[in-house]
Amino acid sequence: MKKNIDVARAWRDEEYYLSLSDEERAGLGAHPSGLIELSQADLRAVAGGASTVVDTCSAICTPCPPRQCF
């Protein structure tokens, strides 16, 4: 009897994916979003979410304790 495999779940849920046999994993095919490779230039351009300007003050956030704005 062949086991029904939830392909979408297999790609989202690592624990489920690892519970499949090697044969079942091989039958899934490539990940639907595909392989993404970044060039060295792209990797050097990534700021990682870093910003030199930090605005922690807001007139809307009145319950926040008073802070000094930078």
mmCIF file of the N, C-alpha and C atoms, coordinates in Angstrom:
data_MODEL
# 
_entry.id   MODEL 
# 
loop_
_atom_site.group_PDB 
_atom_site.id 
_atom_site.type_symbol 
_atom_site.label_atom_id 
_atom_site.label_alt_id 
_atom_site.label_comp_id 
_atom_site.label_asym_id 
_atom_site.label_entity_id 
_atom_site.label_seq_id 
_atom_site.pdbx_PDB_ins_code 
_atom_site.Cartn_x 
_atom_site.Cartn_y 
_atom_site.Cartn_z 
_atom_site.occupancy 
_atom_site.B_iso_or_equiv 
_atom_site.pdbx_formal_charge 
_atom_site.auth_seq_id 
_atom_site.auth_comp_id 
_atom_site.auth_asym_id 
_atom_site.auth_atom_id 
_atom_site.pdbx_PDB_model_num 
ATOM 1   N N  . MET A 1 1  ? 0.848  -1.180 0.000  1.00 0.00 ? 1  MET A N  1 
ATOM 2   C CA . MET A 1 1  ? 0.000  0.000  0.000  1.00 0.00 ? 1  MET A CA 1 
ATOM 3   C C  . MET A 1 1  ? 0.896  1.246  0.000  1.00 0.00 ? 1  MET A C  1 
ATOM 4   N N  . LYS A 1 2  ? 0.662  2.148  -0.937 1.00 0.00 ? 2  LYS A N  1 
ATOM 5   C CA . LYS A 1 2  ? 1.469  3.345  -1.065 1.00 0.00 ? 2  LYS A CA 1 
ATOM 6   C C  . LYS A 1 2  ? 0.949  4.431  -0.117 1.00 0.00 ? 2  LYS A C  1 
ATOM 7   N N  . LYS A 1 3  ? 1.865  5.062  0.585  1.00 0.00 ? 3  LYS A N  1 
ATOM 8   C CA . LYS A 1 3  ? 1.532  6.117  1.533  1.00 0.00 ? 3  LYS A CA 1 
ATOM 9   C C  . LYS A 1 3  ? 1.244  7.417  0.766  1.00 0.00 ? 3  LYS A C  1 
ATOM 10  N N  . ASN A 1 4  ? 0.162  8.105  1.126  1.00 0.00 ? 4  ASN A N  1 
ATOM 11  C CA . ASN A 1 4  ? -0.122 9.410  0.532  1.00 0.00 ? 4  ASN A CA 1 
ATOM 12  C C  . ASN A 1 4  ? 0.803  10.433 1.163  1.00 0.00 ? 4  ASN A C  1 
ATOM 13  N N  . ILE A 1 5  ? 1.519  11.160 0.328  1.00 0.00 ? 5  ILE A N  1 
ATOM 14  C CA . ILE A 1 5  ? 2.484  12.148 0.810  1.00 0.00 ? 5  ILE A CA 1 
ATOM 15  C C  . ILE A 1 5  ? 1.942  13.543 0.533  1.00 0.00 ? 5  ILE A C  1 
ATOM 16  N N  . ASP A 1 6  ? 1.940  14.373 1.550  1.00 0.00 ? 6  ASP A N  1 
ATOM 17  C CA . ASP A 1 6  ? 1.533  15.772 1.418  1.00 0.00 ? 6  ASP A CA 1 
ATOM 18  C C  . ASP A 1 6  ? 2.769  16.559 0.979  1.00 0.00 ? 6  ASP A C  1 
ATOM 19  N N  . VAL A 1 7  ? 2.876  16.792 -0.324 1.00 0.00 ? 7  VAL A N  1 
ATOM 20  C CA . VAL A 1 7  ? 4.074  17.415 -0.887 1.00 0.00 ? 7  VAL A CA 1 
ATOM 21  C C  . VAL A 1 7  ? 4.290  18.818 -0.327 1.00 0.00 ? 7  VAL A C  1 
ATOM 22  N N  . ALA A 1 8  ? 3.229  19.616 -0.268 1.00 0.00 ? 8  ALA A N  1 
ATOM 23  C CA . ALA A 1 8  ? 3.369  20.983 0.248  1.00 0.00 ? 8  ALA A CA 1 
ATOM 24  C C  . ALA A 1 8  ? 3.862  20.957 1.695  1.00 0.00 ? 8  ALA A C  1 
ATOM 25  N N  . ARG A 1 9  ? 3.314  20.051 2.488  1.00 0.00 ? 9  ARG A N  1 
ATOM 26  C CA . ARG A 1 9  ? 3.745  19.945 3.881  1.00 0.00 ? 9  ARG A CA 1 
ATOM 27  C C  . ARG A 1 9  ? 5.195  19.481 3.967  1.00 0.00 ? 9  ARG A C  1 
ATOM 28  N N  . ALA A 1 10 ? 5.582  18.585 3.083  1.00 0.00 ? 10 ALA A N  1 
ATOM 29  C CA . ALA A 1 10 ? 6.960  18.076 3.101  1.00 0.00 ? 10 ALA A CA 1 
ATOM 30  C C  . ALA A 1 10 ? 7.957  19.203 2.889  1.00 0.00 ? 10 ALA A C  1 
ATOM 31  N N  . TRP A 1 11 ? 7.623  20.184 2.045  1.00 0.00 ? 11 TRP A N  1 
ATOM 32  C CA . TRP A 1 11 ? 8.545  21.294 1.797  1.00 0.00 ? 11 TRP A CA 1 
ATOM 33  C C  . TRP A 1 11 ? 8.481  22.348 2.895  1.00 0.00 ? 11 TRP A C  1 
ATOM 34  N N  . ARG A 1 12 ? 7.362  22.437 3.629  1.00 0.00 ? 12 ARG A N  1 
ATOM 35  C CA . ARG A 1 12 ? 7.225  23.435 4.696  1.00 0.00 ? 12 ARG A CA 1 
ATOM 36  C C  . ARG A 1 12 ? 7.675  22.924 6.059  1.00 0.00 ? 12 ARG A C  1 
ATOM 37  N N  . ASP A 1 13 ? 7.454  21.639 6.326  1.00 0.00 ? 13 ASP A N  1 
ATOM 38  C CA . ASP A 1 13 ? 7.632  21.064 7.659  1.00 0.00 ? 13 ASP A CA 1 
ATOM 39  C C  . ASP A 1 13 ? 8.831  20.111 7.663  1.00 0.00 ? 13 ASP A C  1 
ATOM 40  N N  . GLU A 1 14 ? 9.946  20.572 8.227  1.00 0.00 ? 14 GLU A N  1 
ATOM 41  C CA . GLU A 1 14 ? 11.181 19.776 8.207  1.00 0.00 ? 14 GLU A CA 1 
ATOM 42  C C  . GLU A 1 14 ? 10.998 18.436 8.915  1.00 0.00 ? 14 GLU A C  1 
ATOM 43  N N  . GLU A 1 15 ? 10.278 18.437 10.029 1.00 0.00 ? 15 GLU A N  1 
ATOM 44  C CA . GLU A 1 15 ? 10.070 17.187 10.775 1.00 0.00 ? 15 GLU A CA 1 
ATOM 45  C C  . GLU A 1 15 ? 9.318  16.164 9.918  1.00 0.00 ? 15 GLU A C  1 
ATOM 46  N N  . TYR A 1 16 ? 8.279  16.630 9.210  1.00 0.00 ? 16 TYR A N  1 
ATOM 47  C CA . TYR A 1 16 ? 7.527  15.738 8.326  1.00 0.00 ? 16 TYR A CA 1 
ATOM 48  C C  . TYR A 1 16 ? 8.429  15.236 7.193  1.00 0.00 ? 16 TYR A C  1 
ATOM 49  N N  . TYR A 1 17 ? 9.205  16.155 6.603  1.00 0.00 ? 17 TYR A N  1 
ATOM 50  C CA . TYR A 1 17 ? 10.112 15.800 5.511  1.00 0.00 ? 17 TYR A CA 1 
ATOM 51  C C  . TYR A 1 17 ? 11.081 14.711 5.954  1.00 0.00 ? 17 TYR A C  1 
ATOM 52  N N  . LEU A 1 18 ? 11.654 14.883 7.149  1.00 0.00 ? 18 LEU A N  1 
ATOM 53  C CA . LEU A 1 18 ? 12.626 13.916 7.651  1.00 0.00 ? 18 LEU A CA 1 
ATOM 54  C C  . LEU A 1 18 ? 11.975 12.584 8.029  1.00 0.00 ? 18 LEU A C  1 
ATOM 55  N N  . SER A 1 19 ? 10.653 12.582 8.236  1.00 0.00 ? 19 SER A N  1 
ATOM 56  C CA . SER A 1 19 ? 9.956  11.336 8.562  1.00 0.00 ? 19 SER A CA 1 
ATOM 57  C C  . SER A 1 19 ? 9.732  10.467 7.325  1.00 0.00 ? 19 SER A C  1 
ATOM 58  N N  . LEU A 1 20 ? 9.919  11.047 6.150  1.00 0.00 ? 20 LEU A N  1 
ATOM 59  C CA . LEU A 1 20 ? 9.736  10.297 4.907  1.00 0.00 ? 20 LEU A CA 1 
ATOM 60  C C  . LEU A 1 20 ? 10.967 9.437  4.637  1.00 0.00 ? 20 LEU A C  1 
ATOM 61  N N  . SER A 1 21 ? 10.749 8.350  3.932  1.00 0.00 ? 21 SER A N  1 
ATOM 62  C CA . SER A 1 21 ? 11.881 7.490  3.559  1.00 0.00 ? 21 SER A CA 1 
ATOM 63  C C  . SER A 1 21 ? 12.694 8.184  2.454  1.00 0.00 ? 21 SER A C  1 
ATOM 64  N N  . ASP A 1 22 ? 13.886 7.675  2.203  1.00 0.00 ? 22 ASP A N  1 
ATOM 65  C CA . ASP A 1 22 ? 14.719 8.234  1.136  1.00 0.00 ? 22 ASP A CA 1 
ATOM 66  C C  . ASP A 1 22 ? 14.006 8.165  -0.206 1.00 0.00 ? 22 ASP A C  1 
ATOM 67  N N  . GLU A 1 23 ? 13.311 7.071  -0.456 1.00 0.00 ? 23 GLU A N  1 
ATOM 68  C CA . GLU A 1 23 ? 12.565 6.914  -1.713 1.00 0.00 ? 23 GLU A CA 1 
ATOM 69  C C  . GLU A 1 23 ? 11.452 7.950  -1.820 1.00 0.00 ? 23 GLU A C  1 
ATOM 70  N N  . GLU A 1 24 ? 10.730 8.155  -0.729 1.00 0.00 ? 24 GLU A N  1 
ATOM 71  C CA . GLU A 1 24 ? 9.636  9.136  -0.735 1.00 0.00 ? 24 GLU A CA 1 
ATOM 72  C C  . GLU A 1 24 ? 10.179 10.543 -0.949 1.00 0.00 ? 24 GLU A C  1 
ATOM 73  N N  . ARG A 1 25 ? 11.296 10.871 -0.289 1.00 0.00 ? 25 ARG A N  1 
ATOM 74  C CA . ARG A 1 25 ? 11.903 12.195 -0.478 1.00 0.00 ? 25 ARG A CA 1 
ATOM 75  C C  . ARG A 1 25 ? 12.368 12.389 -1.921 1.00 0.00 ? 25 ARG A C  1 
ATOM 76  N N  . ALA A 1 26 ? 12.933 11.357 -2.504 1.00 0.00 ? 26 ALA A N  1 
ATOM 77  C CA . ALA A 1 26 ? 13.397 11.439 -3.891 1.00 0.00 ? 26 ALA A CA 1 
ATOM 78  C C  . ALA A 1 26 ? 12.227 11.664 -4.838 1.00 0.00 ? 26 ALA A C  1 
ATOM 79  N N  . GLY A 1 27 ? 11.057 11.131 -4.491 1.00 0.00 ? 27 GLY A N  1 
ATOM 80  C CA . GLY A 1 27 ? 9.878  11.282 -5.332 1.00 0.00 ? 27 GLY A CA 1 
ATOM 81  C C  . GLY A 1 27 ? 9.232  12.653 -5.259 1.00 0.00 ? 27 GLY A C  1 
ATOM 82  N N  . LEU A 1 28 ? 9.663  13.485 -4.326 1.00 0.00 ? 28 LEU A N  1 
ATOM 83  C CA . LEU A 1 28 ? 9.074  14.818 -4.189 1.00 0.00 ? 28 LEU A CA 1 
ATOM 84  C C  . LEU A 1 28 ? 9.468  15.748 -5.330 1.00 0.00 ? 28 LEU A C  1 
ATOM 85  N N  . GLY A 1 29 ? 10.629 15.534 -5.891 1.00 0.00 ? 29 GLY A N  1 
ATOM 86  C CA . GLY A 1 29 ? 11.115 16.434 -6.929 1.00 0.00 ? 29 GLY A CA 1 
ATOM 87  C C  . GLY A 1 29 ? 11.776 17.653 -6.312 1.00 0.00 ? 29 GLY A C  1 
ATOM 88  N N  . ALA A 1 30 ? 12.092 18.601 -7.156 1.00 0.00 ? 30 ALA A N  1 
ATOM 89  C CA . ALA A 1 30 ? 12.763 19.819 -6.705 1.00 0.00 ? 30 ALA A CA 1 
ATOM 90  C C  . ALA A 1 30 ? 11.793 20.702 -5.935 1.00 0.00 ? 30 ALA A C  1 
ATOM 91  N N  . HIS A 1 31 ? 12.342 21.505 -5.017 1.00 0.00 ? 31 HIS A N  1 
ATOM 92  C CA . HIS A 1 31 ? 11.521 22.441 -4.250 1.00 0.00 ? 31 HIS A CA 1 
ATOM 93  C C  . HIS A 1 31 ? 10.846 23.404 -5.229 1.00 0.00 ? 31 HIS A C  1 
ATOM 94  N N  . PRO A 1 32 ? 9.545  23.673 -5.059 1.00 0.00 ? 32 PRO A N  1 
ATOM 95  C CA . PRO A 1 32 ? 8.817  24.502 -6.020 1.00 0.00 ? 32 PRO A CA 1 
ATOM 96  C C  . PRO A 1 32 ? 9.339  25.924 -6.172 1.00 0.00 ? 32 PRO A C  1 
ATOM 97  N N  . SER A 1 33 ? 9.972  26.470 -5.162 1.00 0.00 ? 33 SER A N  1 
ATOM 98  C CA . SER A 1 33 ? 10.485 27.832 -5.309 1.00 0.00 ? 33 SER A CA 1 
ATOM 99  C C  . SER A 1 33 ? 11.820 27.849 -6.035 1.00 0.00 ? 33 SER A C  1 
ATOM 100 N N  . GLY A 1 34 ? 12.403 26.681 -6.219 1.00 0.00 ? 34 GLY A N  1 
ATOM 101 C CA . GLY A 1 34 ? 13.650 26.588 -6.960 1.00 0.00 ? 34 GLY A CA 1 
ATOM 102 C C  . GLY A 1 34 ? 14.858 26.961 -6.124 1.00 0.00 ? 34 GLY A C  1 
ATOM 103 N N  . LEU A 1 35 ? 16.003 26.748 -6.706 1.00 0.00 ? 35 LEU A N  1 
ATOM 104 C CA . LEU A 1 35 ? 17.267 27.059 -6.054 1.00 0.00 ? 35 LEU A CA 1 
ATOM 105 C C  . LEU A 1 35 ? 17.630 28.502 -6.371 1.00 0.00 ? 35 LEU A C  1 
ATOM 106 N N  . ILE A 1 36 ? 18.028 29.227 -5.366 1.00 0.00 ? 36 ILE A N  1 
ATOM 107 C CA . ILE A 1 36 ? 18.419 30.622 -5.557 1.00 0.00 ? 36 ILE A CA 1 
ATOM 108 C C  . ILE A 1 36 ? 19.892 30.746 -5.199 1.00 0.00 ? 36 ILE A C  1 
ATOM 109 N N  . GLU A 1 37 ? 20.658 31.270 -6.125 1.00 0.00 ? 37 GLU A N  1 
ATOM 110 C CA . GLU A 1 37 ? 22.069 31.509 -5.869 1.00 0.00 ? 37 GLU A CA 1 
ATOM 111 C C  . GLU A 1 37 ? 22.343 32.997 -6.013 1.00 0.00 ? 37 GLU A C  1 
ATOM 112 N N  . LEU A 1 38 ? 23.071 33.538 -5.064 1.00 0.00 ? 38 LEU A N  1 
ATOM 113 C CA . LEU A 1 38 ? 23.433 34.948 -5.104 1.00 0.00 ? 38 LEU A CA 1 
ATOM 114 C C  . LEU A 1 38 ? 24.905 35.083 -5.466 1.00 0.00 ? 38 LEU A C  1 
ATOM 115 N N  . SER A 1 39 ? 25.196 36.094 -6.267 1.00 0.00 ? 39 SER A N  1 
ATOM 116 C CA . SER A 1 39 ? 26.587 36.339 -6.636 1.00 0.00 ? 39 SER A CA 1 
ATOM 117 C C  . SER A 1 39 ? 27.320 36.972 -5.458 1.00 0.00 ? 39 SER A C  1 
ATOM 118 N N  . GLN A 1 40 ? 28.635 36.962 -5.505 1.00 0.00 ? 40 GLN A N  1 
ATOM 119 C CA . GLN A 1 40 ? 29.429 37.596 -4.457 1.00 0.00 ? 40 GLN A CA 1 
ATOM 120 C C  . GLN A 1 40 ? 29.117 39.091 -4.376 1.00 0.00 ? 40 GLN A C  1 
ATOM 121 N N  . ALA A 1 41 ? 28.872 39.723 -5.514 1.00 0.00 ? 41 ALA A N  1 
ATOM 122 C CA . ALA A 1 41 ? 28.540 41.149 -5.528 1.00 0.00 ? 41 ALA A CA 1 
ATOM 123 C C  . ALA A 1 41 ? 27.214 41.396 -4.803 1.00 0.00 ? 41 ALA A C  1 
ATOM 124 N N  . ASP A 1 42 ? 26.226 40.527 -5.040 1.00 0.00 ? 42 ASP A N  1 
ATOM 125 C CA . ASP A 1 42 ? 24.939 40.653 -4.351 1.00 0.00 ? 42 ASP A CA 1 
ATOM 126 C C  . ASP A 1 42 ? 25.118 40.485 -2.849 1.00 0.00 ? 42 ASP A C  1 
ATOM 127 N N  . LEU A 1 43 ? 25.909 39.498 -2.451 1.00 0.00 ? 43 LEU A N  1 
ATOM 128 C CA . LEU A 1 43 ? 26.123 39.249 -1.031 1.00 0.00 ? 43 LEU A CA 1 
ATOM 129 C C  . LEU A 1 43 ? 26.837 40.417 -0.351 1.00 0.00 ? 43 LEU A C  1 
ATOM 130 N N  . ARG A 1 44 ? 27.777 41.049 -1.047 1.00 0.00 ? 44 ARG A N  1 
ATOM 131 C CA . ARG A 1 44 ? 28.483 42.193 -0.473 1.00 0.00 ? 44 ARG A CA 1 
ATOM 132 C C  . ARG A 1 44 ? 27.559 43.394 -0.328 1.00 0.00 ? 44 ARG A C  1 
ATOM 133 N N  . ALA A 1 45 ? 26.530 43.496 -1.190 1.00 0.00 ? 45 ALA A N  1 
ATOM 134 C CA . ALA A 1 45 ? 25.620 44.639 -1.162 1.00 0.00 ? 45 ALA A CA 1 
ATOM 135 C C  . ALA A 1 45 ? 24.546 44.518 -0.082 1.00 0.00 ? 45 ALA A C  1 
ATOM 136 N N  . VAL A 1 46 ? 24.399 43.346 0.513  1.00 0.00 ? 46 VAL A N  1 
ATOM 137 C CA . VAL A 1 46 ? 23.363 43.143 1.517  1.00 0.00 ? 46 VAL A CA 1 
ATOM 138 C C  . VAL A 1 46 ? 23.737 43.863 2.803  1.00 0.00 ? 46 VAL A C  1 
ATOM 139 N N  . ALA A 1 47 ? 22.793 44.637 3.328  1.00 0.00 ? 47 ALA A N  1 
ATOM 140 C CA . ALA A 1 47 ? 23.040 45.362 4.575  1.00 0.00 ? 47 ALA A CA 1 
ATOM 141 C C  . ALA A 1 47 ? 22.548 44.570 5.776  1.00 0.00 ? 47 ALA A C  1 
ATOM 142 N N  . GLY A 1 48 ? 21.822 43.490 5.555  1.00 0.00 ? 48 GLY A N  1 
ATOM 143 C CA . GLY A 1 48 ? 21.343 42.676 6.668  1.00 0.00 ? 48 GLY A CA 1 
ATOM 144 C C  . GLY A 1 48 ? 20.344 43.386 7.546  1.00 0.00 ? 48 GLY A C  1 
ATOM 145 N N  . GLY A 1 49 ? 19.631 44.346 7.001  1.00 0.00 ? 49 GLY A N  1 
ATOM 146 C CA . GLY A 1 49 ? 18.646 45.065 7.782  1.00 0.00 ? 49 GLY A CA 1 
ATOM 147 C C  . GLY A 1 49 ? 19.243 46.165 8.637  1.00 0.00 ? 49 GLY A C  1 
ATOM 148 N N  . ALA A 1 50 ? 20.555 46.361 8.537  1.00 0.00 ? 50 ALA A N  1 
ATOM 149 C CA . ALA A 1 50 ? 21.203 47.392 9.335  1.00 0.00 ? 50 ALA A CA 1 
ATOM 150 C C  . ALA A 1 50 ? 20.862 48.768 8.783  1.00 0.00 ? 50 ALA A C  1 
ATOM 151 N N  . SER A 1 51 ? 20.763 49.694 9.657  1.00 0.00 ? 51 SER A N  1 
ATOM 152 C CA . SER A 1 51 ? 20.466 51.066 9.268  1.00 0.00 ? 51 SER A CA 1 
ATOM 153 C C  . SER A 1 51 ? 21.292 51.996 10.144 1.00 0.00 ? 51 SER A C  1 
ATOM 154 N N  . THR A 1 52 ? 21.739 53.086 9.568  1.00 0.00 ? 52 THR A N  1 
ATOM 155 C CA . THR A 1 52 ? 22.513 54.034 10.353 1.00 0.00 ? 52 THR A CA 1 
ATOM 156 C C  . THR A 1 52 ? 21.603 55.039 11.043 1.00 0.00 ? 52 THR A C  1 
ATOM 157 N N  . VAL A 1 53 ? 20.338 55.112 10.643 1.00 0.00 ? 53 VAL A N  1 
ATOM 158 C CA . VAL A 1 53 ? 19.384 56.034 11.245 1.00 0.00 ? 53 VAL A CA 1 
ATOM 159 C C  . VAL A 1 53 ? 18.394 55.224 12.066 1.00 0.00 ? 53 VAL A C  1 
ATOM 160 N N  . VAL A 1 54 ? 18.326 55.527 13.349 1.00 0.00 ? 54 VAL A N  1 
ATOM 161 C CA . VAL A 1 54 ? 17.390 54.832 14.228 1.00 0.00 ? 54 VAL A CA 1 
ATOM 162 C C  . VAL A 1 54 ? 16.455 55.863 14.822 1.00 0.00 ? 54 VAL A C  1 
ATOM 163 N N  . ASP A 1 55 ? 15.174 55.704 14.560 1.00 0.00 ? 55 ASP A N  1 
ATOM 164 C CA . ASP A 1 55 ? 14.169 56.620 15.089 1.00 0.00 ? 55 ASP A CA 1 
ATOM 165 C C  . ASP A 1 55 ? 13.300 55.840 16.058 1.00 0.00 ? 55 ASP A C  1 
ATOM 166 N N  . THR A 1 56 ? 13.584 55.950 17.340 1.00 0.00 ? 56 THR A N  1 
ATOM 167 C CA . THR A 1 56 ? 12.818 55.207 18.334 1.00 0.00 ? 56 THR A CA 1 
ATOM 168 C C  . THR A 1 56 ? 11.741 56.054 18.981 1.00 0.00 ? 56 THR A C  1 
ATOM 169 N N  . CYS A 1 57 ? 11.699 57.342 18.668 1.00 0.00 ? 57 CYS A N  1 
ATOM 170 C CA . CYS A 1 57 ? 10.716 58.228 19.278 1.00 0.00 ? 57 CYS A CA 1 
ATOM 171 C C  . CYS A 1 57 ? 9.509  58.380 18.370 1.00 0.00 ? 57 CYS A C  1 
ATOM 172 N N  . SER A 1 58 ? 8.355  58.442 18.995 1.00 0.00 ? 58 SER A N  1 
ATOM 173 C CA . SER A 1 58 ? 7.131  58.611 18.232 1.00 0.00 ? 58 SER A CA 1 
ATOM 174 C C  . SER A 1 58 ? 6.127  59.374 19.077 1.00 0.00 ? 58 SER A C  1 
ATOM 175 N N  . ALA A 1 59 ? 5.466  60.319 18.463 1.00 0.00 ? 59 ALA A N  1 
ATOM 176 C CA . ALA A 1 59 ? 4.436  61.070 19.175 1.00 0.00 ? 59 ALA A CA 1 
ATOM 177 C C  . ALA A 1 59 ? 3.221  60.192 19.438 1.00 0.00 ? 59 ALA A C  1 
ATOM 178 N N  . ILE A 1 60 ? 3.059  59.140 18.666 1.00 0.00 ? 60 ILE A N  1 
ATOM 179 C CA . ILE A 1 60 ? 1.909  58.248 18.805 1.00 0.00 ? 60 ILE A CA 1 
ATOM 180 C C  . ILE A 1 60 ? 2.089  57.307 19.985 1.00 0.00 ? 60 ILE A C  1 
ATOM 181 N N  . CYS A 1 61 ? 3.298  56.947 20.316 1.00 0.00 ? 61 CYS A N  1 
ATOM 182 C CA . CYS A 1 61 ? 3.589  55.944 21.345 1.00 0.00 ? 61 CYS A CA 1 
ATOM 183 C C  . CYS A 1 61 ? 3.686  56.628 22.708 1.00 0.00 ? 61 CYS A C  1 
ATOM 184 N N  . THR A 1 62 ? 2.577  57.096 23.249 1.00 0.00 ? 62 THR A N  1 
ATOM 185 C CA . THR A 1 62 ? 2.607  57.783 24.536 1.00 0.00 ? 62 THR A CA 1 
ATOM 186 C C  . THR A 1 62 ? 2.830  56.867 25.726 1.00 0.00 ? 62 THR A C  1 
ATOM 187 N N  . PRO A 1 63 ? 2.410  55.570 25.716 1.00 0.00 ? 63 PRO A N  1 
ATOM 188 C CA . PRO A 1 63 ? 2.656  54.733 26.885 1.00 0.00 ? 63 PRO A CA 1 
ATOM 189 C C  . PRO A 1 63 ? 4.137  54.380 27.077 1.00 0.00 ? 63 PRO A C  1 
ATOM 190 N N  . CYS A 1 64 ? 4.961  54.603 26.081 1.00 0.00 ? 64 CYS A N  1 
ATOM 191 C CA . CYS A 1 64 ? 6.375  54.276 26.200 1.00 0.00 ? 64 CYS A CA 1 
ATOM 192 C C  . CYS A 1 64 ? 7.033  55.213 27.212 1.00 0.00 ? 64 CYS A C  1 
ATOM 193 N N  . PRO A 1 65 ? 8.034  54.706 27.930 1.00 0.00 ? 65 PRO A N  1 
ATOM 194 C CA . PRO A 1 65 ? 8.749  55.583 28.873 1.00 0.00 ? 65 PRO A CA 1 
ATOM 195 C C  . PRO A 1 65 ? 9.486  56.669 28.094 1.00 0.00 ? 65 PRO A C  1 
ATOM 196 N N  . PRO A 1 66 ? 9.689  57.816 28.704 1.00 0.00 ? 66 PRO A N  1 
ATOM 197 C CA . PRO A 1 66 ? 10.378 58.906 28.006 1.00 0.00 ? 66 PRO A CA 1 
ATOM 198 C C  . PRO A 1 66 ? 11.794 58.487 27.595 1.00 0.00 ? 66 PRO A C  1 
ATOM 199 N N  . ARG A 1 67 ? 12.147 58.812 26.371 1.00 0.00 ? 67 ARG A N  1 
ATOM 200 C CA . ARG A 1 67 ? 13.481 58.514 25.848 1.00 0.00 ? 67 ARG A CA 1 
ATOM 201 C C  . ARG A 1 67 ? 14.058 59.739 25.175 1.00 0.00 ? 67 ARG A C  1 
ATOM 202 N N  . GLN A 1 68 ? 15.342 59.718 25.072 1.00 0.00 ? 68 GLN A N  1 
ATOM 203 C CA . GLN A 1 68 ? 16.000 60.782 24.358 1.00 0.00 ? 68 GLN A CA 1 
ATOM 204 C C  . GLN A 1 68 ? 16.114 60.372 22.898 1.00 0.00 ? 68 GLN A C  1 
ATOM 205 N N  . CYS A 1 69 ? 15.645 61.211 21.991 1.00 0.00 ? 69 CYS A N  1 
ATOM 206 C CA . CYS A 1 69 ? 15.723 60.916 20.558 1.00 0.00 ? 69 CYS A CA 1 
ATOM 207 C C  . CYS A 1 69 ? 17.112 61.247 20.061 1.00 0.00 ? 69 CYS A C  1 
ATOM 208 N N  . PHE A 1 70 ? 17.618 60.389 19.210 1.00 0.00 ? 70 PHE A N  1 
ATOM 209 C CA . PHE A 1 70 ? 18.950 60.604 18.636 1.00 0.00 ? 70 PHE A CA 1 
ATOM 210 C C  . PHE A 1 70 ? 18.843 61.084 17.234 1.00 0.00 ? 70 PHE A C  1 
# 
